[in-house]
Amino acid sequence: MNDKTKLDRRFFMKTAGAAALFGSALGTVPAMAKGMGQSISMSTTINFDEGYNRVGTNSIKFDLIKMFNPGKTLDVGMGIADMDFKTLPQVTDALKKRLEIENWGYEIPPLDYPGNIVDWNKRRYGADVPKGNILNCVGVLDGVLSILNAFGEAGDNVLLTTPNYSSFFTTIHHANMHEAMSEMKMVNGKYEVDWDDFEAQAAGGIKQYILCNPQNPTGNCWTADELRKMGDICNKNDVLVIADEIHCDFVMEGQTYVPYASIGEEYAQNSITLKSTSKSFNLAAHRTGYMFSHNRAYIDKVLKGGHQRLLLNIMGMIASNEALKHGDAYIDEQNAYLTENARYVEKYCADNIPLIKYKVHQGTYLAWLDVSALSEKLDAKNKAIELTAYNVENNVTATDFFGVTSIKKYGTGDYLKEWFMDNARIDINPGENYGKGGMGYMRMNLATNRKTLTHALGNIEKAINAL
Ligand SMILES: Cc1ncc(COP(=O)(O)O)c(C=O)c1O
């Protein structure tokens, strides 16, 4: 840690502590009433408020979406879950230093990497990670796929509480398995597990449950009680818990992430946890991640299933290692910034876009917007049916992310996505992508600077006012 970071970290800790004591918003961040839509300057590691143009960098969020929408104007990409922020300066410095070596022969990963994983989890969450039971993954989904294959077989059903992360469905299909969706219930504005349904499904021959903690896209930071209840049902029915905790470093102010493996030995023993630095420090392009279990037999089973990832791309390993060593202040400041973004969106929608409903979420940087009233106003369901019928009749095709070309069919959410692109020049994701319960919602990525967010919301407001 350099002197500046050390100093800034102390300053941040002091002000954050004072803020907690006085029950105010974080001390370094001007109150939202003052800061609405304006630039704020609070960062000590990087300037989260700085404009950052990702167009032309091969980004999926901007460049690929543009490629998929020829002839359309995209002002703001708010789809795929990455951030428009620079990563930690220490990461960039270490990568530059490695580049200077100009030799790319076989190389061992940084020797302190497993120790830094352990320290990060202990320091930040009080969680014990067994150092000898950590396996590398080429991203978290690579690890999920290895576990599914090692613990199950083709044709299995895999349990998910929905709405849940869209690529879990793809990964389950890659294992030639099927998703078993337990749709959550909305209770007092918060998603809750439908326990009767969850238990009935777990007891019905399911071998694996993918827990998303905090949950993408609903933002649920699961409590210890909720996690134990899930765990008790899974343990009773011999269901393995695959705990995807990739979003754990993103908790909005006042919320808590509870690591699944820390809630009790019997839960730790029947679970494998997956994490990475990719979301937390915007390192997704480096394709690193890791899994661990307190149960050595589980790790051996994954290894025997063919998961051999001792050597990953060295740049990714260096980047992850540096982030874990130096990233505390970055994460704290980022969470403060993202909390203010979420508050800003909540207030903006309430004041200016009442057709879209949103309350500050708990974890992740993803806003799960209730667009049901807008959908009705646009008659999106019928418009989608009409467009699909037209495309079938006229053989209108489209090519998807995986390069598969087929007749372009519209769900209600697809129609809404296109409406937002055509009328507000933003890209956001349809709720249907996230399974049962997603209809009427859209997922908006808030990990951008305030100016860009303001621009996007302004575009939406204008588009809706023009209806
Ligand atoms: C819950 C969850 N798991 C996994 C991933 C993907 O992780 P990776 O790119 O490391 O495979 C994402 C990305 O959005 C996610 O939200």
The ligand as a Gaussian input file, in Angstrom:
#p B3LYP/6-31G(d) Opt

LIG

0 1
 C      -24.171000     -14.434000     -10.287000
 C      -23.139000     -14.460000     -11.368000
 N      -22.328000     -15.519000     -11.505000
 C      -21.395000     -15.585000     -12.464000
 C      -21.243000     -14.557000     -13.375000
 C      -20.239000     -14.684000     -14.469000
 O      -19.002000     -14.856000     -13.934000
 P      -17.735000     -15.186000     -14.842000
 O      -17.691000     -14.182000     -15.926000
 O      -16.622000     -15.109000     -13.863000
 O      -17.950000     -16.579000     -15.352000
 C      -22.059000     -13.423000     -13.268000
 C      -21.919000     -12.319000     -14.230000
 O      -22.751000     -11.472000     -14.362000
 C      -23.030000     -13.384000     -12.246000
 O      -23.838000     -12.335000     -12.111000

